[in-house]
Amino acid sequence: MNSHHHRTRAVLVLSMVLALLAPATAQAATYVPVNGGGSSWSSNAVDQWRRNVEQYGMRVNYASTGSVDGRNQFKAGTVDFAVTETPYGLTDNGVLDTLPSRSFAYMPIVAGGTAFMYNLQVGGKRLTGLRLSGDVVSKIFTGVITMWNDPAIAADNPGVALPARKVVPVVRSDGSGSTAQFTAWMADQHRPLWDAYCAKAGRATPCGMTSNFPTLPGKGFVAQPNSQGVSGYVAQNANQGTITYVEYSYALKTGYPVAKVLNSAGYYVGPTAQNVAVGLLEAKINNDEKSAAYLTQDLTGVYGSKDRRTYPLSSYSYMVVPTSVQSGFTEAKGRTLGAFSYYFLCEGQQQADVLGYSPLPMNLVEAGLEQVRKIPGVDAQEVDITKCNNPTFSKDGTNTLAKNAPMPAECDRKGATCGGPGAPTGTPDGPGKDDGSGPGGQPDGTPANPGDDGGSDPGGTPGGDTGGPGSAPDGGSPDGGGTVPGGPDVSQVGATSGGGPVVCEPDTGVCTNVIALPVETERKPVGGWGLAAVVASVLAAVVLPPAVGRVIGARRERSAGAR
């Protein structure tokens, strides 16, 4: 075989290698990074989703700076998208939050419950299963109730030995959607208390909804930035007596309990995915597609829902997405943002419960998919809504998650006494009773052990980071073959919307949710050193042997001539 033939073979082999790897290389370069900021209430979900899509070559950067900052940054054009619990156009503390000059749309992303996480011990043991009426919650956060053994708290918790310890309310120091949702609830349900407090703080009355919580000097309030800040403060062992309002996901991560809240039906319930889904059945959604507030929510009906399963502080958050090319937003960025949106509206919703949220109902997913089409540069997809495998979907269009939500235990009715022989102090019922107050039927409202979800520290994210369970936006099956537009096929093993089995300790009532992490089994984009290694190994295996043979042959010929 002559040298020309060997060179031709080498070129041919190299061309074949590059041809095989070209799709992966192009795929890795398909998406450009996009930047967003805003809600910390939603950030545990957003952070998990953006890590999941890294395997598809997408880079989605997100700064958890609070809803107000996110809206302001989007308005200023310094981020490509924002996440918020409250829309533009509302009056906050007498100031109108004006709409951006750039065109935009609201897209619902995830639902959840604003929970009351607390740190309280009795006899050296953590108190779980605390129950609070709305009136008591409002009195705590307006400085009217200052001790944990106050008669009003005792009335909510008959038979529980409450400690004579000072109540320390922990509030947000930054402008936040959590504060806005909490104060909107107080303004609607406990207006006299809230207005009186605001007047003392120098606010105009009626106070109404505000994103910035007013604090009074000398009342013992503690202010911390972001959801990570308030939950992290309460989760410190030394900070006994603290209580804060925060998205339920953060309590799950830190391993601290949340209070069951009295609803309008007269039952104390926790902020589980099922109870949030039930509550949002009563939310009024703006369905006027021509309205600037299209898809925003009115939660008045949730507050007053007579369904005994309703968690009264249930809501959902929005992503603010651009609908025109301006303020630095390009069609290339739109392709990334659109693909990311398709991912979390379908596949990502299946992780909501495990992360401490509630998946969006079908009507909001469908509306969200239509909003994605408004993003410039998006690769518009025809998504089969029935293959999203969202836990809220059913064939007849009803909310399956809400329909199947368990009723609260009768002992969680107002005035009833829970407990019994061997039940932990402050726990409404013994382990194993499914009253719907915690993940997997957890009986006492104590969140799952964070040591099993990889996110036990404030700011950490539970669950795996290699991809969410279930089908992807194009309708792939949940147990294999789900894809994202432009991304590789992946198969998920052992992941369920319920987050896996729950194991409860009989003596403490604390339950551990064993989360099954998704496993990627198919190809991933190859780039950088990975590409170089593949090329080198193939060339070494195919091209080098003939070359080495030629060298050896030449030496033999020279040796023979010398003889």
Sequence and secondary structure as in RCSB ss.txt:
>XXXX:A:sequence
MNSHHHRTRAVLVLSMVLALLAPATAQAATYVPVNGGGSSWSSNAVDQWRRNVEQYGMRVNYASTGSVDGRNQFK
AGTVDFAVTETPYGLTDNGVLDTLPSRSFAYMPIVAGGTAFMYNLQVGGKRLTGLRLSGDVVSKIFTGVITMWND
PAIAADNPGVALPARKVVPVVRSDGSGSTAQFTAWMADQHRPLWDAYCAKAGRATPCGMTSNFPTLPGKGFVAQP
NSQGVSGYVAQNANQGTITYVEYSYALKTGYPVAKVLNSAGYYVGPTAQNVAVGLLEAKINNDEKSAAYLTQDLT
GVYGSKDRRTYPLSSYSYMVVPTSVQSGFTEAKGRTLGAFSYYFLCEGQQQADVLGYSPLPMNLVEAGLEQVRKI
PGVDAQEVDITKCNNPTFSKDGTNTLAKNAPMPAECDRKGATCGGPGAPTGTPDGPGKDDGSGPGGQPDGTPANP
GDDGGSDPGGTPGGDTGGPGSAPDGGSPDGGGTVPGGPDVSQVGATSGGGPVVCEPDTGVCTNVIALPVETERKP
VGGWGLAAVVASVLAAVVLPPAVGRVIGARRERSAGAR
>XXXX:A:secstr
  HHHHHHHHHHHHHHHHHHHHHHHHHHTS   EEEEE STTHHHHHHHHHHGGGGT  EEEEE  HHHHHHHHH
HTSSSEEEESS TT EETTEE    SS EEEEEEEEEEEEEEEE EETTEE    EE HHHHHHHTTTS  BTT 
HHHHHHSTT      B EEEEESS  HHHHHHHHHHHHHSHHHHHHHHHHTT  SS    SS    TTS  EEES
HHHHHHHHHTSTT TTEEEEEEHHHHHHHT  B EEE TTSBEE   HHHHHHHHTT EE   TTSTTTT EE H
HHHT   TT  TTEEEEEEEEE SS TT  HHHHHHHHHHHHHHHHGGGGGHHHHT B   HHHHHHHHHHHTTS
TT       GGGS  TT  TTSS HHHHT     GGGBTT     TT  TT SS TT   SSSTTT TTS    G
GGTT  STT   S SS  SS  TT  BTTB B  TTS  B   S  TT S EEE TTT  EEE        S   
  THHHHHHHHHHHHHHTHHHHHHHHHHHHHHHHHHH 
